[in-house]
Amino acid sequence: MRAIALGLGLEETFFDPFISDADNNLRLLHYPPTAASVFKSNAGQVRAGKHSDYGTVTLLFQDMRGGLQVRSPQGSWVDATPSEGTIVVNAGDLLARWSNKIITSTEHQVVEPPSQPVDGQHPARYSCAYVSPRFPLPIQPR
């Protein structure tokens, strides 16, 4: 959040009062293994439908399986090609509100991974979503 504050031209510690209390949440999400046949027998089947996250940021720890797509500013779905050892950081609705939409929520979905299933199944996926229930006023545009 300090890096985000600096990127927005704010004091580095701007968000500290809103994230330093013990009432913050870290939501761990588990998407169970999915049989590859689910995607073959249901045209258009997705693993997680299009949505934006309601929190501040979501950390998506990358594996090499793929399947994450983000909506581009033009409205098309773009594969978020995984890069080993990296973390994708999605901006959430709360961060969009805090930044007065200078930073917008990342609309995304999870489709069938392009990688080959293992024993007929696509392995589990995990992500972590950070939510702070405290709300600063939106920053004002410069």
C-alpha positions in Angstrom: 0.0 0.0 0.0 3.0 2.3 0.5 4.1 1.7 -3.1 0.6 2.5 -4.2 0.5 5.7 -2.2 3.8 6.8 -3.7 2.5 6.0 -7.2 -0.6 8.2 -6.6 1.7 11.1 -5.5 0.7 10.8 -1.9 2.8 10.6 1.3 4.2 7.0 1.6 2.3 6.5 4.8 -1.1 7.8 3.6 -2.9 4.4 3.8 -1.2 3.3 7.1 -4.0 4.5 9.4 -6.5 2.4 7.3 -4.5 -0.8 7.2 -2.5 -0.9 10.5 -5.3 -2.0 12.9 -6.0 -5.6 13.6 -9.4 -5.5 11.9 -8.1 -6.2 8.4 -8.9 -9.4 6.6 -6.8 -11.8 4.5 -9.1 -14.0 2.5 -7.6 -17.2 1.3 -9.4 -18.7 -1.7 -9.2 -22.3 -2.9 -10.6 -23.4 -6.2 -10.7 -27.2 -6.1 -9.4 -29.5 -8.8 -11.7 -29.6 -11.8 -12.2 -32.5 -14.2 -11.2 -31.6 -17.8 -14.4 -33.2 -19.0 -16.4 -30.4 -17.3 -15.0 -27.9 -19.9 -15.4 -30.3 -22.8 -19.1 -31.1 -22.1 -20.2 -27.5 -21.2 -19.4 -25.0 -23.9 -18.3 -21.7 -22.4 -17.8 -23.2 -18.9 -15.4 -21.1 -16.7 -13.8 -21.9 -13.5 -14.6 -18.6 -12.0 -16.9 -16.2 -13.8 -16.1 -12.6 -14.6 -15.9 -10.4 -11.6 -13.9 -7.8 -9.8 -12.8 -8.3 -6.2 -14.3 -6.1 -3.5 -11.2 -5.6 -1.4 -8.0 -3.6 -1.8 -5.7 -5.9 -3.6 -5.7 -9.6 -4.5 -2.5 -11.5 -4.9 -2.5 -14.4 -7.4 0.5 -16.6 -6.9 1.4 -17.8 -10.4 1.8 -21.4 -11.4 2.6 -22.4 -14.9 -0.9 -23.8 -15.7 -2.6 -20.5 -16.7 -6.3 -19.8 -17.1 -6.5 -16.3 -15.6 -7.9 -13.7 -18.0 -8.3 -10.0 -17.4 -10.5 -7.6 -19.3 -8.6 -5.0 -21.3 -9.5 -1.3 -21.4 -11.0 -2.1 -24.9 -13.3 -4.7 -23.4 -11.7 -7.9 -24.7 -10.4 -10.8 -22.6 -6.7 -11.1 -22.4 -4.8 -14.2 -21.1 -2.6 -13.3 -18.1 0.2 -15.6 -19.3 1.9 -16.9 -16.2 5.5 -16.2 -15.4 7.1 -18.6 -12.9 7.8 -17.2 -9.5 5.7 -14.1 -9.9 2.6 -12.7 -8.3 -0.2 -10.9 -10.2 -1.7 -8.0 -8.2 -5.3 -7.2 -9.0 -6.7 -3.9 -7.9 -10.0 -4.3 -6.1 -13.2 -2.2 -5.8 -12.1 -0.7 -2.4 -8.8 0.5 -3.9 -10.7 2.0 -6.8 -12.9 3.9 -4.3 -10.0 5.0 -2.2 -8.1 6.3 -5.3 -11.2 8.0 -6.7 -10.9 5.6 -9.7 -7.4 6.7 -10.6 -6.8 3.0 -10.1 -9.7 0.9 -11.4 -10.8 -2.6 -10.3 -9.4 -5.4 -12.4 -12.3 -7.4 -14.0 -11.1 -11.0 -14.4 -12.2 -14.6 -14.8 -10.6 -18.0 -14.7 -11.2 -20.2 -17.7 -9.9 -23.7 -18.5 -6.1 -23.7 -18.3 -4.3 -24.1 -21.6 -2.0 -26.6 -19.9 -2.6 -30.3 -20.2 -4.7 -31.8 -17.4 -3.0 -34.3 -15.0 -4.9 -37.6 -14.8 -7.9 -35.9 -16.4 -8.0 -33.1 -13.8 -6.9 -29.5 -13.7 -5.2 -29.0 -10.3 -6.4 -26.7 -7.6 -5.9 -22.9 -7.7 -5.3 -20.5 -4.8 -5.4 -16.8 -4.3 -5.2 -14.3 -1.4 -7.5 -11.2 -1.1 -6.7 -8.4 1.3 -9.5 -6.3 2.6 -9.4 -3.4 5.0 -12.8 -2.5 6.5 -11.8 1.1 7.2 -12.6 3.7 4.6 -10.6 6.9 4.0 -12.2 9.5 1.9 -11.3 9.2 -1.8 -8.3 11.2 -2.8 -9.0 14.2 -4.9 -7.7 14.4 -8.5 -4.8 16.8 -9.1 
